[in-house]
Structures are given as structure tokens and as C-alpha cells.
């Protein structure tokens, strides 16, 4: 295996994992801070669980960026081999 193809593959893999982790963090925020506390008098968990939401958004943005970069590099490498 050539070493010039390892970085885009790692970026694509890491991007997918980071994006899925971000989706999971946002889902956990929605479930535990919003749905589980629906109608409760104390709504402070909407604030205290905000790091889950923000890290989830960051994971989706970072993961999609890394995945798109890795995918574009793999496609350009394959086009160059033709």
C-alpha cells in the first residue's frame, strides 16, 4: 500500500466517526435535557447539558469537513491514476 493514500483514508474514517459521535451527542442532549425533562419545573439541565449539544455540533462540522477532504483527495488520486 502506498503511503500517500493513508492520510485521506484516515481523514475519511475519522470524519465519519466524528460525525456519528456528534449525532450521538446531539441526540443525547435532546433526549436527556429536553424530552426527559418535558414539563418539569426545573429546566436547568437545558443549560447544563449544553456542552453535549455544542460538542456534537462541533463534531458534525469537523467530521464532515475531514470526511469531505479525505473523500476529495481519494477521488482526485483515483482520477490521476487513470
Secondary structure, 3 states (H helix, E strand, C coil): CCHHHHHHHHHHHHHHHHHHHHHHHHHHHHHHHHHCCCCCCCCCHHHHCHHHHHHHHHHHHHHHHHHHHHHHHHHHHHHHHC
